[in-house]
Each structure stands twice: as C-alpha cells, then as structure tokens.
Amino acid sequence: MENNLPREFSDFQGGILEIRSRLAAGKRGLRAEPGPDQAEERLKQGLPWLEAETLNPDGDFLEMAFQEILAMVKKHGAAGEEELQRLEELRQGGRIELAELVRKIAAGNAEYFKKTSAATGLAPEILVFFAENLARIFLSAQAEGLPGKYSSAWLRGYCPVCGNEPRMAKLERQQGKRVLACSLCDTLWVFRRVECPYCGNSNPRDLRFFQVKGESPYRVDVCEKCKRYIKTVDERKIEGEAILRTEDLATIYLDEIARKEGYR
C-alpha cells in the first residue's frame, strides 16, 4: 500500500509546514527562558526544560503566526467560513487568548479544549489545530537554545524540551541509533532501540514491528503491552536526512493500518 494523499490535502499541509518552519527560524537566536543553567538542572531531575503553564510567548509573534495559518486554512477551505469567522470574533473579543492556547496544548490539557468548545460553540478540532501549530512555531524556536547534552543522556520517552510524547522515530544513518521526534515541538532525542517510549516496556517478546513492503525504509513499531505504535524511518535505506515532520505526513497510510490492527 502506498501513500496516495489528495493533492489539495498535501498542498495544505505543506503550506502549514512552510509557515511553521519560516516563522520559527525567524525567531531563533533570541534568548529563551529558562536559561541554559536552569535547563541543565531540570534535565538532570528528569524534568522537561520548559514548564508549559508558565510559557509566555510574545503576543505580536503569535498574532502574526495566527493570521498566516488562518489565511492558509481559508485558502484551502480546510474549515467552514462561519467557524473561522466565529474564531476571529472570539479572539478579538478576548474570549480566545492565543498564548493560553499555546500553554494548554503544551500541557496536554484536553479538558480545557472541551470546556472552551462547549462555552464558545467552536469545534474542539479547530481549537486544537490552531493551538498545536502556534505551539510548534513558538516551541521549536525556543528549543534552539537548549544545551546539546540532552541528546545522548536524556533516554526518556517524553520530550526534553516540552515534555510531550514522540510523534515518529528514525534510525540514524551513521550508527543506527534510534532517534525520537516530539509530537509538538519537533525536538529530536536519542532513545533505546528495544523499549516502548510510551510505557517503558523493554521485554522483546512484547515489542515487534511490521512493514507494508519488505524493503521499505518505513516500519511501524508496536508494543503489545500498551497497544501503542510509533512509525519509524530507517535513514540507511534512503538518500539524505529524514525530516520527520514531513515523513509523518507522507506516511499517514501507516497510521490507518496500525489503527485498523488495534493500535493507537
């Protein structure tokens, strides 16, 4: 089975990725909070660098990002006009605060989005979509200031920057190390080859993978204990570096297969 995403969907997702990458890159080099010393101390304690509930992203920066994402959504008709107009009215009226969306999505506060949806009449998917993309722009820019020592010493199943779960993994070209990518800020970190990043299970009998094609660089690693899965790309079987945020989009068909098999 191959990836056959509709062209319109691919163009839309590609446009969103371009916005995120460009705006995050423009924000890099600025001093991040907390500083490197505090970051190293938190990492030693097994805590992610940033505390989600205390994030304080620049309002003008978020507004610029919001407007670009909104324009892309409108261009591709990815949401209803009335829904988007309602979102803009609520934001302008102060009932939807962009910085709060970033904090709540970074904290994994699903209850906030349910309550906000009920209170405003906006679909929770719309709120989560904008929250995730605004957070990704802000957090990936912040992550540039993180000390590099975490990359080989962290070895935890959650992101060293924001604490969220991994989205995808790769086996890097040089030594075949397993590298995870954060589902929110795109941070990369090294993880054990034989261990589930979601539940910590390291029993080889419970860990396996499947591929759609025998020689494919893509596979799906699954854990029979927690029934979770993570997609993996083997860089040794492709040309160049695997950019996991784009590989994730290109392998949506593997998500469908994994879910049909009972994994989540």
C-alpha positions in Angstrom: 0.0 0.0 0.0 1.4 3.4 -0.9 0.8 7.0 0.1 -2.0 8.4 -2.1 -2.9 11.6 -0.3 -5.1 14.0 -2.2 -3.1 16.8 -3.8 -5.2 19.5 -2.1 -4.5 17.9 1.3 -0.8 17.7 0.6 -0.6 21.3 -0.6 -2.4 22.5 2.6 -0.2 20.5 4.9 2.9 21.6 3.0 1.8 25.2 3.3 1.3 24.9 7.1 4.8 23.3 7.4 6.3 26.1 5.5 4.7 28.7 7.7 5.9 26.9 10.9 9.4 26.4 9.7 9.8 30.0 8.4 8.4 31.8 11.4 10.3 29.5 13.9 13.5 30.2 12.0 12.9 33.9 12.2 12.5 33.8 15.9 15.7 31.7 16.6 18.7 33.3 18.3 16.6 35.1 20.8 17.2 34.4 24.5 14.9 31.6 25.7 13.5 31.0 29.1 14.6 29.5 31.4 18.3 29.9 30.6 20.8 27.1 29.9 21.8 26.7 33.6 18.3 26.1 34.7 17.7 23.9 31.7 20.5 21.6 32.6 19.3 21.3 36.2 15.8 20.5 35.2 17.0 17.8 32.7 19.1 16.2 35.4 15.9 15.9 37.5 14.1 14.2 34.6 12.0 17.4 34.0 11.5 18.9 30.6 13.2 22.2 30.0 10.1 24.3 29.7 7.1 24.4 32.1 4.0 24.5 30.0 1.8 26.5 32.3 4.4 29.3 32.7 5.1 29.8 29.0 4.9 33.4 28.0 5.1 33.7 24.2 5.2 37.1 22.5 1.7 38.3 21.7 2.7 40.1 18.4 4.5 37.0 17.2 1.6 34.7 18.0 -0.8 37.1 16.2 1.4 37.1 13.1 1.5 33.3 13.1 -2.2 33.1 13.7 -3.0 35.3 10.7 -0.7 33.3 8.4 -2.2 30.0 9.5 -5.7 31.4 9.2 -5.1 32.6 5.7 -3.8 29.2 4.7 -6.8 27.5 6.2 -9.1 29.8 4.3 -7.2 29.4 1.0 -7.6 25.6 1.1 -11.1 25.6 2.5 -9.9 23.4 5.4 -12.6 24.7 7.7 -16.0 26.4 7.4 -16.2 30.1 6.9 -18.7 30.6 9.7 -16.4 28.6 12.1 -13.4 30.7 11.2 -15.3 34.0 11.5 -16.6 32.9 14.9 -13.0 32.1 15.9 -11.8 35.6 14.8 -14.6 37.3 16.7 -13.9 35.4 19.9 -10.2 36.1 19.6 -10.8 39.8 19.0 -13.3 39.9 21.9 -10.7 38.4 24.3 -12.6 35.1 24.8 -9.9 33.1 23.0 -6.3 34.0 24.0 -3.6 32.7 21.7 -1.0 32.5 24.5 -3.4 30.4 26.6 -4.0 28.1 23.7 -0.2 27.5 23.5 0.1 26.9 27.2 -2.8 24.4 27.3 -1.8 22.4 24.3 1.8 22.2 25.6 0.5 20.9 28.9 -1.7 18.3 27.2 -4.8 19.8 28.9 -7.6 18.2 26.8 -10.2 19.3 29.3 -9.5 22.9 28.6 -10.4 22.4 24.9 -13.5 20.5 25.7 -14.7 23.3 28.0 -13.7 26.1 25.7 -15.5 24.3 22.8 -18.7 24.0 24.9 -18.5 27.6 26.0 -17.8 29.1 22.6 -19.5 26.8 20.2 -16.3 26.2 18.3 -15.4 22.7 17.3 -12.6 21.3 19.5 -10.7 20.2 16.4 -10.4 23.9 15.3 -9.1 25.0 18.6 -6.6 22.1 18.8 -5.4 22.7 15.3 -4.5 26.4 15.9 -3.1 25.6 19.3 -0.9 22.9 18.0 0.5 24.9 15.1 1.1 28.1 17.2 2.8 26.0 19.9 5.0 24.2 17.3 6.2 27.6 16.0 7.0 29.0 19.4 8.4 25.9 21.0 10.7 24.9 18.1 12.2 28.4 18.1 12.7 28.1 21.9 14.3 24.7 21.6 17.3 26.2 19.7 18.6 27.5 23.0 18.6 24.1 24.7 22.0 22.7 25.7 23.0 19.8 23.4 23.9 17.5 26.3 20.4 16.0 26.5 20.7 14.3 23.1 22.6 11.3 24.3 21.8 11.4 28.0 18.1 12.0 28.2 16.9 8.5 27.2 13.3 9.2 28.3 10.1 8.6 26.4 9.0 12.2 26.5 10.4 15.4 25.0 13.3 17.1 26.9 12.0 20.5 25.8 8.2 20.5 26.3 7.5 17.0 27.9 5.2 15.8 25.1 5.2 12.3 23.6 7.1 11.4 20.4 5.4 11.5 17.1 7.8 9.5 15.0 11.2 7.9 15.1 14.2 7.3 12.8 17.2 5.0 12.8 20.0 7.4 12.0 22.4 6.7 9.2 25.8 6.6 11.0 25.3 4.2 13.8 21.7 3.2 13.6 20.7 5.0 16.8 17.1 5.3 17.4 16.0 9.0 17.5 12.6 10.2 18.5 10.8 13.4 17.4 8.5 15.3 19.6 4.8 15.4 18.5 4.6 19.1 19.4 8.0 21.0 19.1 9.9 18.7 16.7 12.8 18.3 19.1 14.9 15.2 18.4 16.5 13.0 21.1 18.2 9.6 21.3 16.2 6.7 22.8 16.8 3.0 23.4 16.3 0.7 20.5 14.4 -2.0 22.4 11.9 -0.1 24.6 8.5 1.3 24.2 8.7 5.1 24.6 5.1 5.2 25.8 5.0 2.7 28.6 8.7 1.8 29.1 8.2 -1.9 28.3 11.6 -3.4 27.3 10.5 -7.1 27.0 11.5 -8.2 23.5 8.6 -10.6 23.4 6.1 -7.7 23.6 7.9 -5.5 21.1 7.7 -6.0 17.3 7.4 -4.1 14.1 5.7 -4.6 10.7 6.3 -3.2 7.3 4.0 -2.8 4.3 6.8 -3.7 1.9 9.8 -5.9 2.7 12.4 -3.4 1.5 10.6 -0.2 2.6 12.5 2.3 4.8 9.3 2.7 6.8 8.0 0.4 9.5 5.6 0.6 12.4 7.0 -0.4 15.9 4.3 -1.7 18.2 4.0 -2.6 21.9 1.7 -5.5 22.8 1.7 -4.4 26.4 0.2 -0.9 26.0 -1.0 -1.3 22.3 0.7 1.9 21.2 2.6 2.3 18.0 5.2 4.6 16.5 6.2 5.0 12.9 9.9 4.7 12.1 12.0 5.5 9.0 15.4 3.9 8.5 17.8 6.6 7.2 20.1 3.9 6.0 17.6 3.0 3.3 17.0 6.5 1.9 19.1 9.3 0.4 19.7 12.3 2.7 18.4 13.1 6.1 14.9 12.1 7.2 12.9 15.2 8.2 10.4 13.6 10.5 7.7 16.2 10.4 7.4 15.7 6.6 7.9 11.9 6.8 5.0 11.8 9.3 2.7 13.4 6.7 4.0 11.1 3.9 3.2 8.0 5.9 -0.4 8.7 7.1 -1.4 5.4 5.4 0.7 3.6 8.1 -1.4 5.3 10.8 -4.5 3.9 9.2 -3.1 0.4 9.0 -1.9 0.5 12.6 -5.2 1.7 13.9 -7.1 -1.0 12.0 -4.8 -3.5 13.7 -5.9 -2.2 17.1 -3.0 0.0 18.0 -3.3 3.6 19.0 
